[in-house]
Amino acid sequence: MARNLSSASLPFQCAEVCKGTLTAKARGKALATTAVKGAAGKATTAVVRFDRRDRRAIARAKAVRLTLKVQGGGRTVRRAVTVRAR
């Protein structure tokens, strides 16, 4: 998470070409979503950016849950990480 709460990133890697979404939630409310694509065998970083309203919600909640949902090679993979605001 960026120090000024303007963005959050999550690295991932796909064995085959993949695409999906990265969603950020605070206190159960979706704040921002972005589409991601990954090349076969290459490490990629998905970045989601926050506007002023989102940054305020993050500061109040003190944490953001990032959920990456990727589809590729005939299967779907989900990865969730909780990031604390500083």
Summary of the structure (lengths in Angstrom):
residues: 86
radius of gyration: 13.2
end to end distance: 8.8
largest distance: 39.1
contacts: 248
relative contact order: 0.31
helix: 12%
strand: 64%
